[in-house]
Amino acid sequence: MIIRPIEAEDNEAIKRLIKTSLEDLELNIPGTAYFDSSLNDLYSSYHSQQNAEYWVAVDDETIVGGIGIAPFDETTHTCELQKLYVAESAQGQGISRLLMDAALEFASHYYKYCYLETTDTLDVACKLYYKYGFKLLEQPLNTTEHTAMNQWFLKKLH
Protein backbone atom coordinates (compact mmCIF):
# COMPACT_ATOMS: atom_id res chain seq x y z
CA MET A 1 0.00 0.00 0.00
CA ILE A 2 1.36 3.39 -1.03
CA ILE A 3 0.02 6.73 0.18
CA ARG A 4 1.12 9.52 -2.17
CA PRO A 5 0.01 12.95 -3.34
CA ILE A 6 -2.55 12.94 -6.13
CA GLU A 7 -1.29 13.16 -9.70
CA ALA A 8 -3.27 14.61 -12.61
CA GLU A 9 -3.76 11.16 -14.13
CA ASP A 10 -5.50 10.04 -10.88
CA ASN A 11 -8.44 12.40 -11.39
CA GLU A 12 -10.85 10.02 -13.09
CA ALA A 13 -10.13 7.07 -10.78
CA ILE A 14 -10.61 9.05 -7.55
CA LYS A 15 -13.72 10.76 -8.92
CA ARG A 16 -15.20 7.35 -9.73
CA LEU A 17 -14.26 6.01 -6.27
CA ILE A 18 -15.88 8.97 -4.48
CA LYS A 19 -19.06 8.89 -6.56
CA THR A 20 -19.41 5.10 -6.24
CA SER A 21 -18.89 5.30 -2.48
CA LEU A 22 -21.57 7.97 -2.13
CA GLU A 23 -23.97 6.02 -4.35
CA ASP A 24 -23.43 2.87 -2.26
CA LEU A 25 -24.24 4.87 0.89
CA GLU A 26 -27.26 6.52 -0.78
CA LEU A 27 -25.54 9.87 -0.30
CA ASN A 28 -25.56 10.82 -3.98
CA ILE A 29 -27.83 13.72 -3.03
CA PRO A 30 -27.55 17.50 -3.18
CA GLY A 31 -25.54 18.90 -0.27
CA THR A 32 -22.83 16.22 -0.45
CA ALA A 33 -19.47 15.96 -2.18
CA TYR A 34 -21.23 14.04 -4.95
CA PHE A 35 -22.03 17.34 -6.65
CA ASP A 36 -18.73 19.14 -5.98
CA SER A 37 -17.42 20.58 -9.24
CA SER A 38 -13.89 20.00 -7.95
CA LEU A 39 -14.37 16.24 -8.41
CA ASN A 40 -13.73 16.70 -12.12
CA ASP A 41 -10.14 17.77 -11.42
CA LEU A 42 -9.11 17.19 -7.81
CA TYR A 43 -5.46 17.50 -8.75
CA SER A 44 -5.86 21.10 -9.95
CA SER A 45 -8.35 21.95 -7.23
CA TYR A 46 -5.88 21.14 -4.46
CA HIS A 47 -2.77 22.35 -6.25
CA SER A 48 -4.32 25.75 -6.96
CA GLN A 49 -4.60 26.44 -3.21
CA GLN A 50 -1.80 27.28 -0.84
CA ASN A 51 -1.16 24.73 1.95
CA ALA A 52 -3.52 22.19 0.42
CA GLU A 53 -2.96 18.61 -0.70
CA TYR A 54 -4.87 15.50 -1.67
CA TRP A 55 -3.44 12.01 -1.17
CA VAL A 56 -4.42 8.73 -2.73
CA ALA A 57 -3.96 5.21 -1.43
CA VAL A 58 -2.66 2.94 -4.18
CA ASP A 59 -2.70 -0.84 -3.97
CA ASP A 60 -1.15 -2.72 -6.89
CA GLU A 61 -1.60 0.33 -9.19
CA THR A 62 -5.28 0.70 -8.21
CA ILE A 63 -6.50 3.75 -6.31
CA VAL A 64 -8.40 2.45 -3.28
CA GLY A 65 -8.72 5.61 -1.19
CA GLY A 66 -8.14 9.31 -0.84
CA ILE A 67 -8.15 12.25 1.57
CA GLY A 68 -7.58 16.00 1.33
CA ILE A 69 -6.56 19.00 3.40
CA ALA A 70 -7.51 22.50 2.27
CA PRO A 71 -7.67 25.96 3.86
CA PHE A 72 -10.93 26.67 5.67
CA ASP A 73 -10.54 29.84 7.78
CA GLU A 74 -7.28 31.73 7.55
CA THR A 75 -8.13 34.04 10.45
CA THR A 76 -8.22 31.10 12.88
CA HIS A 77 -5.55 29.03 11.07
CA THR A 78 -8.09 26.28 10.41
CA CYS A 79 -7.97 23.75 7.60
CA GLU A 80 -10.62 21.30 6.50
CA LEU A 81 -10.17 17.56 6.18
CA GLN A 82 -12.02 16.66 3.00
CA LYS A 83 -13.12 13.73 0.90
CA LEU A 84 -11.93 10.75 2.94
CA TYR A 85 -13.04 7.72 0.97
CA VAL A 86 -11.91 4.10 0.87
CA ALA A 87 -13.18 1.58 -1.66
CA GLU A 88 -15.49 -0.98 -0.12
CA SER A 89 -13.17 -3.78 -1.24
CA ALA A 90 -10.28 -2.19 0.69
CA GLN A 91 -12.07 -1.32 3.92
CA GLY A 92 -10.94 -2.87 7.18
CA GLN A 93 -7.26 -2.85 6.19
CA GLY A 94 -6.18 0.32 8.03
CA ILE A 95 -6.14 2.48 4.92
CA SER A 96 -8.23 5.22 6.55
CA ARG A 97 -5.66 5.46 9.35
CA LEU A 98 -2.78 5.73 6.87
CA LEU A 99 -4.61 8.47 4.99
CA MET A 100 -5.51 10.31 8.21
CA ASP A 101 -1.88 10.13 9.38
CA ALA A 102 -0.63 11.68 6.13
CA ALA A 103 -3.27 14.41 6.13
CA LEU A 104 -2.91 15.41 9.78
CA GLU A 105 0.89 15.39 9.62
CA PHE A 106 0.72 17.78 6.66
CA ALA A 107 -1.95 19.95 8.33
CA SER A 108 0.09 20.28 11.53
CA HIS A 109 2.79 22.16 9.60
CA TYR A 110 0.42 24.91 8.40
CA TYR A 111 -2.62 25.06 10.67
CA LYS A 112 -3.67 25.16 14.33
CA TYR A 113 -7.03 23.46 13.86
CA CYS A 114 -8.59 20.90 11.55
CA TYR A 115 -12.32 20.95 10.83
CA LEU A 116 -14.47 18.38 9.06
CA GLU A 117 -18.09 17.78 8.13
CA THR A 118 -19.78 14.41 7.90
CA THR A 119 -23.07 12.70 8.61
CA ASP A 120 -24.02 10.53 11.55
CA THR A 121 -24.96 7.73 9.14
CA LEU A 122 -21.21 7.24 8.56
CA ASP A 123 -20.78 5.61 11.96
CA VAL A 124 -17.38 4.03 11.27
CA ALA A 125 -15.95 7.34 10.02
CA CYS A 126 -17.26 9.19 13.08
CA LYS A 127 -15.57 6.63 15.36
CA LEU A 128 -12.31 7.18 13.47
CA TYR A 129 -12.54 10.94 13.97
CA TYR A 130 -13.07 10.50 17.71
CA LYS A 131 -10.02 8.19 17.86
CA TYR A 132 -7.96 10.95 16.26
CA GLY A 133 -9.03 13.46 18.89
CA PHE A 134 -11.68 15.35 16.94
CA LYS A 135 -14.39 16.89 19.11
CA LEU A 136 -18.02 17.01 18.01
CA LEU A 137 -19.41 20.53 17.54
CA GLU A 138 -23.03 21.60 17.98
CA GLN A 139 -23.11 23.43 14.65
CA PRO A 140 -20.94 24.04 11.59
CA LEU A 141 -18.20 26.65 11.84
CA ASN A 142 -19.29 28.51 8.70
CA THR A 143 -21.91 28.18 6.01
CA THR A 144 -21.08 25.36 3.66
CA GLU A 145 -22.23 23.85 0.41
CA HIS A 146 -22.46 20.44 2.12
CA THR A 147 -25.87 21.08 3.65
CA ALA A 148 -26.70 17.36 3.95
CA MET A 149 -24.04 16.95 6.64
CA ASN A 150 -25.22 16.90 10.26
CA GLN A 151 -21.99 16.25 12.19
CA TRP A 152 -19.15 18.75 12.52
CA PHE A 153 -15.82 18.03 14.17
CA LEU A 154 -12.81 20.11 15.18
CA LYS A 155 -9.34 19.02 16.27
CA LYS A 156 -6.60 21.16 17.78
CA LEU A 157 -3.38 20.30 15.95
CA HIS A 158 -0.85 21.92 18.31
PALO-751297 format. One record per residue: residue number from 0; residue in one letter; y, x, z of N, C-alpha, C in turn. Coordinates in pm, 1 decimal, padded with zeros to 6 digits. Layout:
NUM_a_Y_X_Z_Y_X_Z_Y_X_Z
...
//
This chain:
0_m_-00118.5_00084.9_00000.0_00000.0_00000.0_00000.0_00123.6_00088.5_00000.0
1_i_00213.6_00061.6_-00092.7_00338.6_00136.5_-00102.6_00454.4_00038.6_-00082.7
2_i_00548.1_00076.4_00002.5_00673.3_00001.9_00017.9_00779.8_00088.5_-00046.4
3_r_00849.7_00034.2_-00146.3_00951.5_00111.6_-00216.9_01066.9_00020.5_-00257.7
4_p_01182.7_00081.3_-00283.9_01295.1_00001.3_-00333.8_01260.4_-00064.1_-00467.2
5_i_01316.4_-00180.5_-00488.8_01293.8_-00254.5_-00613.2_01344.4_-00173.9_-00732.2
6_e_01274.9_-00187.0_-00842.9_01316.4_-00128.9_-00970.0_01342.6_-00244.1_-01066.4
7_a_01423.3_-00220.0_-01167.1_01461.0_-00326.8_-01261.2_01338.5_-00394.6_-01321.7
8_e_01234.9_-00317.4_-01350.6_01116.2_-00376.2_-01412.8_01033.7_-00463.1_-01315.3
9_d_01072.0_-00466.2_-01187.0_01003.8_-00550.3_-01087.8_01058.1_-00692.7_-01084.9
10_n_01170.9_-00715.9_-01150.4_01240.4_-00844.4_-01138.6_01150.7_-00965.2_-01164.1
11_e_01081.1_-00966.8_-01273.2_01002.0_-01085.1_-01308.8_00886.9_-01106.8_-01211.1
12_a_00820.1_-01000.4_-01169.6_00706.8_-01013.3_-01077.7_00750.5_-01065.2_-00941.4
13_i_00861.9_-01014.8_-00887.9_00905.2_-01060.7_-00754.8_00961.7_-01202.0_-00763.1
14_k_01028.3_-01234.6_-00872.7_01076.2_-01372.5_-00891.6_00958.3_-01469.1_-00892.9
15_r_00854.1_-01434.7_-00965.2_00734.9_-01520.0_-00973.4_00668.1_-01533.6_-00836.1
16_l_00660.1_-01422.1_-00761.6_00600.8_-01426.0_-00627.4_00680.2_-01517.2_-00535.1
17_i_00812.4_-01505.4_-00535.0_00897.1_-01587.6_-00448.3_00885.3_-01734.9_-00485.9
18_k_00896.3_-01765.9_-00612.4_00889.1_-01906.2_-00655.8_00751.5_-01966.2_-00626.7
19_t_00645.0_-01891.7_-00652.5_00510.1_-01941.4_-00624.4_00491.7_-01965.6_-00475.3
20_s_00540.2_-01873.4_-00393.2_00529.8_-01889.1_-00247.6_00600.6_-02015.8_-00201.4
21_l_00721.4_-02037.1_-00251.9_00796.8_-02156.6_-00212.5_00730.8_-02284.2_-00264.2
22_e_00675.0_-02280.1_-00382.3_00601.6_-02396.7_-00434.9_00480.0_-02427.5_-00348.0
23_d_00404.9_-02323.8_-00309.4_00286.5_-02342.7_-00225.6_00321.2_-02403.9_-00090.4
24_l_00441.4_-02372.0_-00040.5_00487.3_-02423.6_00088.6_00565.2_-02554.7_00075.3
25_e_00573.2_-02606.7_-00046.5_00651.5_-02726.3_-00077.6_00797.5_-02708.9_-00038.0
26_l_00847.3_-02585.6_-00056.9_00986.9_-02554.5_-00029.9_01062.8_-02522.4_-00158.5
27_n_01011.5_-02570.5_-00269.4_01082.2_-02556.2_-00397.8_01181.2_-02672.0_-00411.0
28_i_01273.3_-02675.6_-00315.0_01371.5_-02783.1_-00303.0_01512.1_-02723.7_-00297.4
29_p_01612.0_-02803.5_-00331.5_01750.4_-02754.6_-00318.0_01776.7_-02710.5_-00174.1
30_g_01858.0_-02606.2_-00159.9_01890.0_-02554.2_-00027.2_01796.3_-02443.6_00017.4
31_t_01709.8_-02396.6_-00074.3_01621.8_-02283.4_-00044.6_01646.0_-02173.6_-00147.3
32_a_01583.0_-02059.7_-00125.3_01596.1_-01946.9_-00217.7_01540.2_-01978.1_-00356.0
33_y_01463.8_-02085.6_-00367.9_01403.7_-02122.8_-00495.2_01509.2_-02136.0_-00605.6
34_f_01627.5_-02179.5_-00567.1_01733.9_-02203.2_-00665.0_01840.6_-02093.5_-00666.3
35_d_01817.5_-01982.3_-00597.3_01913.9_-01872.7_-00598.1_01921.9_-01811.8_-00738.4
36_s_02041.0_-01803.1_-00791.7_02057.8_-01742.5_-00924.2_02022.1_-01594.5_-00922.1
37_s_02031.6_-01531.5_-00805.8_02000.4_-01388.7_-00795.0_01853.0_-01359.0_-00822.8
38_l_01766.2_-01459.9_-00815.3_01623.9_-01437.2_-00840.8_01598.4_-01388.2_-00983.5
39_n_01687.7_-01416.5_-01074.1_01669.9_-01373.1_-01212.0_01685.7_-01221.8_-01228.7
40_d_01755.9_-01158.8_-01133.7_01777.2_-01014.2_-01141.6_01804.3_-00960.1_-01001.4
41_l_01701.6_-00960.2_-00917.6_01718.6_-00910.8_-00780.5_01763.0_-00765.1_-00778.4
42_y_01712.2_-00687.4_-00870.7_01750.2_-00546.4_-00875.3_01902.5_-00532.7_-00883.2
43_s_01964.5_-00596.8_-00979.5_02110.3_-00586.3_-00995.4_02184.3_-00653.8_-00881.1
44_s_02131.0_-00763.9_-00833.0_02195.4_-00835.3_-00722.7_02211.9_-00745.4_-00600.4
45_y_02107.4_-00675.1_-00564.5_02114.0_-00588.4_-00446.1_02187.1_-00457.7_-00475.7
46_h_02171.0_-00404.4_-00594.5_02234.9_-00276.9_-00624.9_02383.4_-00290.3_-00659.2
47_s_02432.5_-00411.8_-00672.4_02575.2_-00432.1_-00696.3_02652.4_-00446.7_-00564.7
48_q_02581.7_-00446.3_-00452.4_02644.3_-00460.3_-00321.1_02631.4_-00328.8_-00244.4
49_q_02732.9_-00299.5_-00166.9_02728.1_-00180.1_-00084.0_02639.6_-00206.1_00037.1
50_n_02561.7_-00107.6_00076.8_02473.4_-00116.3_00194.6_02375.9_-00232.8_00183.9
51_a_02318.7_-00247.8_00067.2_02219.1_-00351.6_00042.0_02099.2_-00287.6_-00027.2
52_e_01982.4_-00345.8_-00005.2_01861.0_-00295.9_-00070.3_01754.6_-00404.4_-00066.1
53_y_01666.3_-00400.1_-00163.4_01549.6_-00487.3_-00166.7_01427.9_-00398.9_-00188.0
54_w_01323.7_-00422.2_-00108.8_01200.8_-00344.1_-00116.5_01088.0_-00433.3_-00164.4
55_v_00994.3_-00372.7_-00232.8_00873.1_-00442.5_-00272.8_00752.6_-00370.6_-00213.7
56_a_00650.2_-00448.6_-00185.4_00521.4_-00395.7_-00142.6_00430.8_-00396.5_-00265.0
57_v_00375.0_-00280.4_-00297.7_00293.7_-00266.1_-00417.9_00152.6_-00224.0_-00376.6
58_d_00055.8_-00300.3_-00422.4_-00084.3_-00270.1_-00396.9_-00155.3_-00258.5_-00531.8
59_d_-00201.4_-00139.0_-00562.9_-00271.7_-00115.3_-00689.2_-00189.7_-00165.3_-00809.0
60_e_-00062.5_-00127.1_-00810.7_00032.5_-00159.7_-00918.6_00072.4_-00308.0_-00925.0
61_t_00032.8_-00387.0_-00825.4_00070.0_-00528.3_-00821.2_00168.1_-00550.3_-00706.1
62_i_00278.6_-00617.6_-00735.4_00375.2_-00649.7_-00630.6_00319.8_-00765.6_-00548.2
63_v_00302.7_-00739.5_-00417.7_00244.6_-00840.0_-00328.1_00341.8_-00884.2_-00219.6
64_g_00463.8_-00830.9_-00219.4_00561.0_-00872.3_-00119.2_00697.3_-00814.7_-00146.2
65_g_00795.0_-00863.9_-00071.0_00930.6_-00813.7_-00083.6_01017.4_-00857.0_00032.7
66_i_01128.1_-00784.6_00050.4_01224.9_-00814.6_00157.0_01358.2_-00750.6_00119.8
67_g_01467.9_-00812.7_00162.8_01599.8_-00758.0_00132.6_01692.1_-00753.9_00252.0
68_i_01788.7_-00664.9_00244.4_01900.2_-00655.9_00339.9_02027.7_-00657.6_00256.8
69_a_02121.6_-00743.2_00296.0_02250.3_-00751.2_00226.7_02360.9_-00776.8_00328.4
70_p_02483.8_-00739.2_00295.5_02595.9_-00767.0_00385.5_02608.9_-00916.9_00409.8
71_f_02647.7_-00951.9_00532.4_02667.2_-01092.8_00566.7_02808.1_-01116.8_00619.1
72_d_02850.1_-01039.4_00719.6_02983.5_-01054.5_00777.9_03034.7_-00915.8_00815.0
73_e_03122.5_-00863.4_00732.3_03173.1_-00728.0_00754.5_03252.6_-00715.3_00884.1
74_t_03320.9_-00821.6_00925.2_03404.2_-00812.7_01045.3_03320.4_-00792.2_01171.1
75_t_03197.7_-00839.9_01171.2_03110.1_-00822.3_01287.6_02997.7_-00722.1_01259.4
76_h_03005.2_-00654.7_01145.5_02902.8_-00555.2_01107.4_02763.5_-00616.9_01108.4
77_t_02753.6_-00733.6_01043.5_02627.9_-00808.5_01040.8_02573.1_-00812.6_00898.9
78_c_02444.5_-00783.2_00887.3_02375.0_-00797.1_00760.3_02283.9_-00919.2_00767.5
79_e_02225.9_-00952.0_00654.0_02130.1_-01062.3_00650.5_01997.9_-01011.1_00597.0
80_l_01891.0_-01042.9_00666.5_01756.0_-01017.3_00618.4_01721.9_-01132.0_00525.0
81_q_01682.2_-01099.8_00403.1_01665.8_-01201.7_00299.9_01532.0_-01189.1_00227.6
82_k_01484.7_-01302.9_00185.1_01373.1_-01311.7_00089.8_01251.0_-01228.6_00128.9
83_l_01201.7_-01252.6_00250.9_01075.4_-01192.7_00294.0_00962.2_-01282.7_00245.7
84_y_00885.5_-01230.0_00152.5_00772.0_-01304.4_00097.0_00653.9_-01210.9_00081.2
85_v_00534.2_-01263.3_00108.9_00410.4_-01190.5_00087.0_00315.2_-01285.4_00015.1
86_a_00252.8_-01235.9_-00090.6_00157.8_-01317.7_-00166.1_00047.7_-01367.7_-00073.8
87_e_00005.0_-01490.5_-00095.7_-00098.4_-01549.5_-00011.7_-00223.0_-01460.6_-00006.3
88_s_-00258.7_-01402.0_-00117.5_-00378.2_-01317.4_-00124.3_-00365.2_-01189.2_-00041.7
89_a_-00242.8_-01152.5_-00005.0_-00218.9_-01028.0_00069.1_-00178.1_-01053.0_00214.6
90_q_-00173.6_-01176.8_00255.0_-00132.3_-01206.9_00392.4_-00240.1_-01165.3_00491.5
91_g_-00195.4_-01133.8_00613.2_-00287.5_-01094.0_00718.2_-00323.6_-00946.7_00715.1
92_q_-00255.5_-00868.3_00632.4_-00284.8_-00725.8_00619.2_-00174.6_-00637.1_00676.3
93_g_-00076.6_-00696.0_00743.9_00031.8_-00618.2_00803.3_00144.3_-00584.2_00708.1
94_i_00145.2_-00644.2_00591.3_00248.3_-00613.6_00492.2_00385.6_-00659.5_00540.2
95_s_00392.8_-00774.8_00603.7_00522.2_-00822.6_00655.4_00580.8_-00723.2_00754.2
96_r_00497.2_-00665.0_00838.4_00546.0_-00566.1_00934.9_00597.2_-00440.0_00864.2
97_l_00526.6_-00394.9_00761.5_00573.0_-00277.9_00686.6_00707.7_-00305.3_00619.9
98_l_00721.2_-00423.6_00562.0_00847.4_-00461.4_00498.8_00959.5_-00473.6_00602.0
99_m_00930.4_-00537.0_00714.9_01031.3_-00550.6_00821.2_01075.0_-00413.2_00871.5
100_d_00979.7_-00322.3_00890.5_01013.1_-00188.5_00937.8_01109.3_-00119.2_00841.3
101_a_01080.8_-00126.6_00712.4_01167.7_-00063.3_00613.0_01306.8_-00125.0_00614.4
102_a_01312.5_-00257.1_00617.7_01441.3_-00326.8_00612.7_01525.4_-00300.1_00737.2
103_l_01464.4_-00308.9_00853.8_01541.3_-00291.2_00977.8_01581.6_-00146.0_00999.5
104_e_01500.6_-00052.9_00954.6_01538.7_00089.2_00962.2_01663.3_00111.6_00876.4
105_f_01662.1_00061.3_00755.0_01778.0_00071.8_00666.3_01900.0_00004.4_00729.9
106_a_01883.0_-00117.8_00776.0_01994.6_-00194.6_00833.4_02057.2_-00123.4_00952.3
107_s_01976.2_-00056.7_01032.7_02028.2_00008.6_01153.1_02125.7_00121.4_01121.2
108_h_02123.5_00172.9_00999.0_02216.1_00279.4_00959.5_02354.4_00226.5_00921.9
109_y_02365.1_00097.1_00892.2_02490.7_00042.2_00840.4_02547.5_-00074.5_00921.1
110_y_02465.2_-00137.6_01003.2_02505.7_-00262.0_01067.3_02473.8_-00260.9_01216.9
111_k_02543.1_-00348.0_01289.9_02515.9_-00366.6_01433.0_02422.3_-00484.1_01458.5
112_y_02426.1_-00581.9_01368.6_02345.9_-00703.0_01385.9_02276.1_-00739.6_01255.7
113_c_02163.7_-00808.0_01270.5_02090.4_-00858.5_01155.3_02065.6_-01007.8_01176.9
114_y_02104.2_-01086.2_01079.8_02094.9_-01232.1_01083.1_01992.2_-01276.3_00980.3
115_l_01927.3_-01389.5_01005.9_01838.1_-01447.5_00906.0_01831.2_-01597.6_00923.5
116_e_01795.7_-01663.9_00814.8_01778.4_-01808.8_00813.0_01638.1_-01840.1_00764.5
117_t_01575.4_-01937.6_00827.9_01441.1_-01977.8_00789.7_01422.1_-02124.4_00827.5
118_t_01300.7_-02170.8_00820.3_01270.2_-02307.2_00860.7_01155.4_-02304.4_00960.2
119_d_01155.5_-02399.4_01050.7_01052.8_-02401.6_01154.6_00913.3_-02430.2_01098.8
120_t_00904.7_-02474.8_00974.6_00772.9_-02495.9_00913.8_00704.3_-02363.1_00881.8
121_l_00780.8_-02253.9_00879.8_00724.4_-02120.9_00856.2_00692.6_-02056.1_00991.4
122_d_00596.7_-02115.2_01059.9_00560.9_-02077.7_01196.5_00525.1_-01929.6_01209.8
123_v_00445.1_-01877.8_01118.9_00402.6_-01737.9_01127.0_00523.7_-01645.2_01112.1
124_a_00613.2_-01676.9_01021.2_00733.6_-01595.3_01002.4_00820.1_-01598.2_01127.5
125_c_00837.8_-01714.4_01186.5_00919.4_-01725.7_01307.8_00860.0_-01641.5_01420.4
126_k_00728.8_-01640.5_01434.2_00663.2_-01557.0_01535.7_00690.0_-01409.1_01509.6
127_l_00688.4_-01369.8_01382.9_00718.1_-01231.5_01346.6_00860.4_-01194.7_01387.5
128_y_00955.0_-01282.3_01362.4_01093.7_-01253.8_01397.2_01110.3_-01237.4_01547.9
129_y_01045.4_-01321.9_01625.1_01050.0_-01307.0_01771.1_00992.5_-01171.7_01813.2
130_k_00881.5_-01131.0_01752.4_00818.7_-01002.3_01785.9_00912.7_-00885.7_01758.3
131_y_00999.0_-00900.4_01659.5_01094.7_-00796.0_01625.7_01225.0_-00806.5_01704.4
132_g_01230.4_-00894.4_01802.4_01346.4_-00903.0_01888.9_01458.3_-00992.2_01840.1
133_f_01433.9_-01072.5_01738.8_01535.4_-01168.4_01694.3_01543.7_-01281.9_01795.5
134_k_01664.2_-01328.4_01818.0_01689.2_-01439.3_01910.9_01728.6_-01563.3_01830.9
135_l_01671.5_-01676.0_01867.0_01701.3_-01802.5_01801.1_01842.2_-01848.5_01836.3
136_l_01918.0_-01888.5_01735.4_02053.4_-01941.0_01754.2_02050.4_-02093.4_01747.8
137_e_02152.2_-02156.7_01802.2_02160.1_-02302.8_01798.2_02213.8_-02355.1_01666.1
138_q_02284.4_-02269.7_01592.6_02343.4_-02311.4_01465.4_02361.8_-02189.1_01377.4
139_p_02382.2_-02209.6_01247.2_02403.6_-02094.2_01159.3_02535.1_-02024.4_01192.2
140_l_02542.0_-01895.9_01157.9_02664.8_-01819.9_01184.0_02778.9_-01861.8_01092.8
141_n_02750.3_-01889.3_00968.2_02850.7_-01929.4_00869.8_02790.7_-02038.2_00781.4
142_t_02873.0_-02096.4_00698.7_02818.2_-02190.6_00601.3_02732.4_-02112.6_00503.0
143_t_02632.2_-02176.6_00450.8_02536.2_-02108.4_00365.7_02489.2_-02201.0_00255.4
144_e_02440.2_-02141.7_00148.6_02384.8_-02223.1_00040.6_02242.7_-02268.5_00072.8
145_h_02181.6_-02210.7_00174.8_02044.4_-02246.0_00211.9_02045.9_-02357.4_00316.9
146_t_02089.0_-02473.0_00274.4_02107.6_-02586.6_00364.9_01976.9_-02648.9_00412.8
147_a_01864.8_-02616.0_00351.5_01735.8_-02669.9_00395.0_01679.8_-02592.4_00514.8
148_m_01743.6_-02483.8_00552.2_01695.3_-02403.6_00664.4_01741.7_-02465.9_00795.6
149_n_01654.9_-02461.7_00897.5_01690.0_-02521.7_01026.3_01665.2_-02427.8_01143.8
150_q_01642.0_-02300.6_01115.2_01624.8_-02199.0_01218.6_01709.9_-02078.8_01179.4
151_w_01785.5_-02027.2_01275.6_01874.7_-01915.2_01251.6_01850.5_-01812.9_01361.7
152_f_01836.0_-01687.9_01321.7_01803.5_-01581.7_01416.5_01903.7_-01467.1_01404.3
153_l_01922.9_-01398.1_01515.5_02010.7_-01281.2_01518.4_01943.9_-01172.3_01602.3
154_k_01956.6_-01048.7_01555.7_01901.9_-00933.7_01627.4_02011.7_-00828.5_01639.4
155_k_02027.1_-00773.3_01758.6_02116.1_-00659.5_01777.8_02040.4_-00534.7_01737.5
156_l_02098.3_-00455.5_01649.1_02029.7_-00338.1_01594.9_02052.2_-00212.5_01678.1
157_h_02161.1_-00204.8_01751.8_02191.6_-00084.8_01831.0_02198.6_-00118.9_01977.0
//
